[in-house]
Amino acid sequence: MTTDVPTDPLPPRVLLVDDDEVSLVLTATALASRGFVVREAASGEAALQALAEELPDVVVLDAVMPGMDGFAVCRHLRQVPGFEMVPVLMLTGLDDEASIERAYQAGATDFFVKTNQWSLLVGRLRYLLRSARISHELARSRSKLARAQDLARMGSFDWRPGSEGLVMSPEALRVVGQRPQASFGLRSLLHMVAPVERSAATNLLRQVLHHSTVLDTDVSVVLGDGRQRVLHIEAEPEFNELGQVSGYSGIVQDVTDRRIIEDKIKHLANFDALTGLPNRRQLIWRAERALEQARRHGHGCALLLIDLDRFKVINDTLGHAVGDELLVECGRRLRSCVRHSEQLTELAMDTTVLRSHRSLEAVGRLGGDEFVALLPELDHEHDADQVAQRMLEVMREPVVLGGSEYFVTASVGVALYPRDGASVVDLLRNADVAMYSVKAAGRNGMQAYQPHLAGKGRERLALESALHKAMERGELVLHYQPKIDLRSHRVVGVEALMRWQRNGELVAPSEFIPLAEETGLILPMSDWALREAARQIREWRDVDGLDLSVAVNLPSRVFERADLVSTIRQAATVHGIPPRTLELEITETGLMKDLQVVIPALLQLNQLGVEISIDDFGTGYSSLAYLTSLPISEVKIDRSFVRELGITEQSSAVVTAVIALARSLGLRVIAEGVETQRQMTVLSRLGCHLMQGFFFTRPLVGRELARWLARITQAPHVPWASPQEVSWGSPEALTPRIARTR
């Protein structure tokens, strides 16, 4: 086993120079016996030769020698690079002050009077070596510090009142763009400060000196070569023994790069990366400052919430890159409608910087396709309406994207302080309520907030929340409206109509169906409707012996689902009914919206035996070519045409055309919304014999429908037929009226 033994330090090396051979030998022997490695030189020239060959730890020079004396050797030594810090002990037999002064002027570290007391000489040499080592370490530390300051672009300085003034280290001089030995005073430094900041910097210095406080500030300067930099200056006061300020010492650092990075971070934190507009955080800060100013000065202000109409269509159709391009262009247009200010950020909270609350005015992006305009001062409430109208006008101009023109409109909600709220949160919420009222009214408009709008919004939220739980609570029900064939007085099928029974009352379909489509609940609700219709068909068969087909109205989104066919097959299998007893209705508008997506599902359903009916036919404003290529079995004349039958010739002409078109294509045609004898008579005369509507009966739940069918079957004649027509009670008419299971 071995152990590490500390290595003894190398013995100090001494160059001993003396022309007296006896003194040279005696001194060398004494030093060698005390652990020094001695090299001897008998003249000044020999000493220089020895120094050229080896660097000693200390030089001991005889002051008086023939030829080159010790003073000359010392002066020469100090001029050689690398020998500036070598300690030199001058030996002299002279004890006059002139010789001592001369030794120091030559560069000697210390002097010693020749003596035979070698212990004193050795002690003096060891002291010199220790001092040299400390000085060397100090020099290295200073060098490292200077290097670190250079890397950090930092330097130190001292300032003393009076003649000394400002004294800067070489590193500090480099920071301010000066040469290391340049003469640079406080006045020169102030002259470098950017003109817009010079007055503030001078006042700050006066305040610091007057109160003897710490200086800590950043200033923008222009260097001699024209470069603009940001300097960070820190200085602390120094006090004399009487407690009076004797000056300041501190550092100056170039923080330009750091400031640039900080500014970028601040910009990212306060401005939208895509449009460059203020973001939500910055807008809220500005709005809070605007409200403070409005309270102080007693004027109004406004928040305008702008939402792009149908932005999702463009974004999904043309891609996110085009969508981003559209957002940038919309932001530019909206910004042009106000006195937009971009330079104010959260850091400019000093009231000296915020010279006018009008500088808060801006358009910002909340996120997605929502923008906000802040109007910090309003003379009249209608000023905000005028700005909103200006925004609507600029948004109606076509936008060129990818070489094509597109039209994008906006919906604007306006909230005013103090009328519509006392806080930013209140104003944003109420502007949002007003904006959504525009959406509900058809988009492309503006609306100032009104209290009753908030009530509608709360009702809508409550309705949405309740709708989520409606299926869990079993509140959804299906009502069934029979389809009547007037030629045979036969019920040929029924249409399932979804109803919501909430708190004992029926919610109108016009209230919850659009909400279900908007929230996506329409998909699980449609699945439930298919299962419930299949269950009801099974119940009618088992309990009442009725063989009825049920038409279920589905939105186009359901036809896009890959599992639609399997869902219908499963519902039919679970309840043991043929798939043909389920009929699916889709509106013409929904069909044409996503025709290419819907076609595969229609073909698969046709193979399964499920018939497809086109609801609201004639309202889609679309090409009729699809009727010849799609597996459609039935078209339904929209109630808007049926309502005017017998009143306007145009309605009769449209219905006649639809009937003729359906017959030529081999399609059934049924009229919905028949409510009067007149409508039924005209339809029958025009050749449409399949009808449904309140004239025959209102939609009924499954049990009520079965009882209704039983009741009219037993009646002498049907309520809607004339006395000459066949009655329900005659044996020859009973079988075709209502198909029954065996």
Secondary structure by P-SEA (a helix, b strand, c coil): ccccccccccccccbbbbccaaaaaaaaaaaaaaccbbbbbccaaaaaaaaaaccccbbbbccccccccaaaaaaaaaaccccccbbbbbbcccccaaaaaaaaaaccccccccccaaaaaaaaaaaaaaaaaaaaaaaaaaaaaaaaaaaacccccccccccccccccaaaaaaacccccccccaaaaaaaccccaaaaaaaaaaaaaaabbbbbbbbbbbcccbbbbbbbbbbbbbbcccccccccccccccaaaaaaaaaaaaaaaccccccccccaaaaaaaaaaaaaaaaaaccccbbbbbbbcaaaaaaaaccaaaaaaaaaaaaaaaaaaccccccccccccccccccccccccccccccccbbbbbbccccccaaaaaaaaaaaaaaacccccccbbbbbbbbbbbbbcccccccaaaaaaaaaaaaaaaaaacccccccccaaaaaaaaaaaaaaaaaaaccccccbbbbbbbbbccccccccbbbbbbbbbcccccccccccaaaaaaacaaaaaaaaaaaaaaaaaaaaaaccccbbbbbbbbccccccccaaaaaaaaaaaaaccccccbbbbbcaaaaaaccccaaaaaaaaaaacbbbbbccccccccccccccccccccccccccccccccccaaaaaaaaaaaaaaaaabbbbbbcccccaaaaaaaaaacccccccccccccccaaaaaaaaaaaaacccccccccccccccccccccccccccc
